[in-house]
Every structure is written in structure tokens, then in C-alpha cells.
Amino acid sequence: MQIDLPDVLAEVTAQFARYEKALVSNDVAVLDELFRNDPRTLRYGIAENLYGYDAIMAFRAARSPAGLMRRTDKTVITTYGRDTAVASTLFYREGAPGRVGRQMQTWIRFPEGWRIVAAHVSIIDEPKSSQHMDQTT
């Protein structure tokens, strides 16, 4: 298995950036596009457990567009072979001082392109000391 093939890493990094832009601008169409349209796709959120693409779409449609801006940090994207990747990032919002969000996504390449098949978002109190990784983007 080849890890972090440069062309594959560039593709997933571009899709991750596209997701982030869509998230903070509440571009629901792009967010819906980037999740796999499948009943097995899931997203564990801050206050919700969403099972299936339809549940994720309904959540996005009902979500308030206010307060979505955030700053990301320590983003790590790792690709495995040509068709699988994991993206992880920390995020911070001005309205939540002392708190840090954590986001992980599993991306799979399908004939229609890269899609998220599983995502997890959580927020915790910011640890007093953070471990730094050598690989950051």
C-alpha cells in the first residue's frame, strides 16, 4: 500500500478545501454533493447522530447559516492507496473561547469523485497543553 501518493493527496486536499469553503459559506449544495449518497453514510455531530445521506441532507437544510466561520489548525490528510483518505482538523470559533472542535472525515474515491462516507465532529475544552505533530497542512 502506498501512503500519500502526491497526486492523490493533492486531489483530496482540494476536496477538503472545497468542503471547508462550502461549510463556512453554508453552500448546502456542495456539502450535499461531497457526502456519499448512501444509507450507510454517517455523520456524528456536536448534538446529533445522523445515519444515512437523507438524514445528513435534512440536517444541512435545517441548519442556521449564522456563526459558521471558523479557523482550522493542525489539519492532517493521509491517503491510503489511490481511493481512500482520512482528513482530520482542529477548528476554533470566536464565539467559543477556550473550546476546540475536532473533525474527522473518511473519504473514498467513487466513479463520481471523492465522497465522505463517515464524519465525526466534536467540541471539547481546549487541553492545557497540545501535542504537536510534525505533519501539518
N, C-alpha and C positions, 0 to 999 in steps of 0.2 A: 504494500500500500504506500502510495506516495502522498506525503503530507505537504500542504501549502504549495502546490504547483502554482507558479506565478500567474499564469493566465486565469486559472480557476479562482485564485484568491482575489484577483482584480475584479472578476465578474461578481463575486459575492459581496465584496466591499462596495461596489457600485450599487448593488441592490439594497444593501443595508443603508447606505446613504440616502437612497431614494425613499426607503421606508421612514427614516428619521425625518426627512423633509416633509413627507406626507403626514406624519404624526403631528408635528408641531403646527402645521398649517391646516389640520383637520381635513385633509384630502381623502375623504372616505372611499372614493372610487379606487384610488391607488392602494390604500390599505386593504380593501377587499380583494383587489387583484393579487396582492402579494401573499395572502393566505391561501393555502390549498383548498379548493372547493371539494370537500370530502367530509363525510360524517365522522371520520376518525381524527380530523384536525382538532387540536385543543389549545386553549389559552387559559392559563391560570393567572388571574389579575389581582389587583390590590384587594378587591372586595367581591370578586366573582370567580366562579369556575365555569368556563364555557366549553361545552362539549359539542363539537361539530361546527362546520362552516356557517350554517344558518344562525346559530346562537352568537357566533362572533360577529357576523354581519348585523344582527339586531342590536347588539351592544354598541357597535360603532355608530349606527344610525341614531341611537337614543342619547349618545354621549354629548355632554355640553362642550362646545368649542372653546370655552373660556379656560385660561390658565394652563395651556398645553406647552408653552415654551419651557425649555429645559436646556441644561448644559450637560453634555456627556463627558465621561472621563474613563480612562483605562479600558478602552474598547479592545477586545481581543477577538479576532476572527480566525478560525482554523478550518482548513479544508482537508477532507479525507478522500483521496482519490479524486475523481472528476465530478462526482454527483452528490456529495454530502458535505455539509459545513455546519459549524456551530458558531454563533455570534453572541458575545457577552459584553455588556457595558454597564457602567455605573451612570446614574444620572442625578442631577440636582435641580431643584426648582426654588426660585426666590421665595416663594410663599411657604416653604417648608425648611426653615433654617435648622441645622443640626440633624437633618434626616438625609439619608441616601437611598436612592432607588437602585434596584438591581434588575436587569433584564437579560434573559437568555432566550435564544431562538435556535431551533433546528431547521436548517434549510436543505431542501432536496431539489436536484435538477430533474424536472419533468419535461416532456416534449414541448409544453407551452412555456417553459422557462423555470427559473428558480422560484420556489414557493416555500413559505413557512408551514411546517406541519405540526410544530409544537412550540409554544411560547410560555414563559413564566415571568411575571413581573411582581416584585415585592418591594416594600419600603421598610427600612429599619432605622433605628437611631445610628448616627454615624459612629463607627468604632473610634475609640480614643487614639489608637494607632492603626494605620492602614498598612497592610503588606503590599509592597510594590513588586510588580512583575517586570522582568526585563523586556518582554514583548508588549508594546502598546501601540495603538494606532490612533 
